[in-house]
């Protein structure tokens, strides 16, 4: 999917991590729906967020997932949050840990943001249990 402006090694690393965390089918579906307009942002996210940051040794994937859940709750980004609930479970985050992250965010980010994330997480977790 890369263009000449994208660094291939970072992109390839990011694509592998992204597929591991989010699931290969989800990533392939997302990238398959990319338009010419949105292609540059998908390349940058894959190369930098996934390839440069997620690959760093300073935090394990489980911790990164829990941080993402907290930040996406704070930012009130339910669509991205839903995807990262799946990623968090793939990285070994338990339902109880997700619940604790959301309770923590409620105190620091507000009840409306946490309530929305609780609703989204419950739907995603239910869907994941049904798939198993």
C-alpha positions as CSV (number, residue, x, y, z in Angstrom):
1,X,0.0,0.0,0.0
2,X,3.0,2.4,0.4
3,X,3.9,5.2,-1.9
4,X,7.3,6.6,-2.6
5,X,7.0,8.9,0.4
6,X,6.6,6.2,2.9
7,X,9.5,4.4,4.5
8,X,9.0,0.8,3.6
9,X,10.7,-0.8,6.7
10,X,8.7,1.2,9.2
11,X,5.5,0.6,7.3
12,X,6.2,-3.2,7.1
13,X,7.0,-3.3,10.8
14,X,3.9,-1.3,11.6
15,X,1.7,-3.4,9.4
16,X,2.8,-6.6,11.2
17,X,2.2,-5.1,14.6
18,X,-1.1,-3.6,13.6
19,X,-2.3,-7.0,12.3
20,X,-1.1,-8.7,15.5
21,X,-2.9,-6.3,17.7
22,X,-6.1,-5.5,15.8
23,X,-6.4,-8.7,13.8
24,X,-5.3,-9.3,10.2
25,X,-8.9,-9.4,8.9
26,X,-9.7,-6.1,10.4
27,X,-6.6,-4.4,9.1
28,X,-6.9,-5.9,5.6
29,X,-10.6,-4.8,5.6
30,X,-9.6,-1.2,6.7
31,X,-6.8,-0.9,4.2
32,X,-8.9,-2.4,1.5
33,X,-11.5,0.4,2.0
34,X,-8.8,3.1,1.8
35,X,-9.4,5.8,-0.9
36,X,-6.8,7.8,-2.7
37,X,-7.8,10.7,-0.3
38,X,-7.3,8.7,2.9
39,X,-4.3,6.6,1.8
40,X,-1.6,9.1,3.1
41,X,-3.1,9.1,6.6
42,X,-3.3,5.3,6.7
43,X,0.3,5.0,5.6
44,X,1.4,7.5,8.3
45,X,-0.6,5.8,11.0
46,X,0.8,2.4,10.0
47,X,4.4,3.6,9.7
48,X,4.6,5.9,12.7
49,X,2.0,4.9,15.3
50,X,2.3,1.2,14.7
51,X,5.8,0.9,13.2
52,X,7.8,3.5,15.2
53,X,5.9,3.8,18.5
54,X,4.3,0.4,19.1
55,X,7.6,-1.3,18.3
56,X,9.5,0.5,20.9
57,X,10.8,-1.6,23.8
58,X,9.8,0.8,26.7
59,X,6.3,-0.5,27.2
60,X,4.8,-3.9,26.5
61,X,1.8,-4.2,24.2
62,X,-0.6,-4.8,27.0
63,X,0.3,-1.5,28.7
64,X,0.1,0.3,25.4
65,X,-3.4,-1.1,24.9
66,X,-4.6,0.0,28.4
67,X,-3.1,3.5,27.8
68,X,-5.0,3.7,24.4
69,X,-8.3,2.8,26.1
70,X,-7.8,5.5,28.6
71,X,-6.8,8.1,26.0
72,X,-9.5,7.2,23.5
73,X,-12.0,7.5,26.4
74,X,-10.6,10.9,27.3
75,X,-10.9,12.0,23.7
76,X,-14.4,10.5,23.3
77,X,-13.5,8.5,20.2
78,X,-15.9,5.5,20.4
79,X,-15.1,4.2,16.9
80,X,-11.4,4.0,17.6
81,X,-12.1,2.8,21.2
82,X,-14.1,-0.2,19.9
83,X,-11.2,-1.3,17.7
84,X,-8.7,-0.9,20.6
85,X,-10.9,-3.0,22.9
86,X,-10.4,-5.9,20.5
87,X,-6.7,-5.0,20.3
88,X,-6.4,-4.9,24.1
89,X,-8.0,-8.3,24.5
90,X,-5.6,-9.6,21.8
91,X,-2.8,-8.2,23.9
92,X,-3.9,-10.0,27.0
93,X,-5.9,-7.3,28.8
94,X,-8.7,-8.9,30.8
95,X,-12.3,-7.7,31.0
96,X,-11.6,-6.7,34.6
97,X,-8.6,-4.7,33.6
98,X,-10.6,-2.9,30.9
99,X,-13.3,-2.2,33.6
100,X,-10.6,-0.8,35.9
101,X,-9.1,1.4,33.2
102,X,-12.6,2.9,32.5
103,X,-13.3,3.5,36.2
104,X,-10.0,5.3,36.4
105,X,-10.8,7.4,33.4
106,X,-14.2,8.3,34.9
107,X,-12.5,10.0,37.8
108,X,-10.1,12.0,35.7
109,X,-12.0,12.5,32.4
110,X,-15.6,12.6,33.5
111,X,-18.5,10.2,33.8
112,X,-20.0,10.9,30.3
113,X,-16.8,9.8,28.6
114,X,-16.4,6.7,30.7
115,X,-20.1,5.8,30.4
116,X,-19.8,5.9,26.6
117,X,-16.7,3.7,26.7
118,X,-18.4,1.3,29.1
119,X,-21.3,1.0,26.6
120,X,-18.9,0.4,23.6
121,X,-16.7,-2.0,25.5
122,X,-19.6,-4.1,26.6
123,X,-20.9,-4.4,23.1
124,X,-17.4,-5.3,21.7
125,X,-16.7,-7.8,24.5
126,X,-20.1,-9.5,24.0
127,X,-19.4,-9.8,20.3
128,X,-16.0,-11.3,21.0
129,X,-17.4,-13.9,23.4
130,X,-20.0,-14.9,20.8
131,X,-17.3,-15.4,18.2
132,X,-15.3,-17.7,20.4
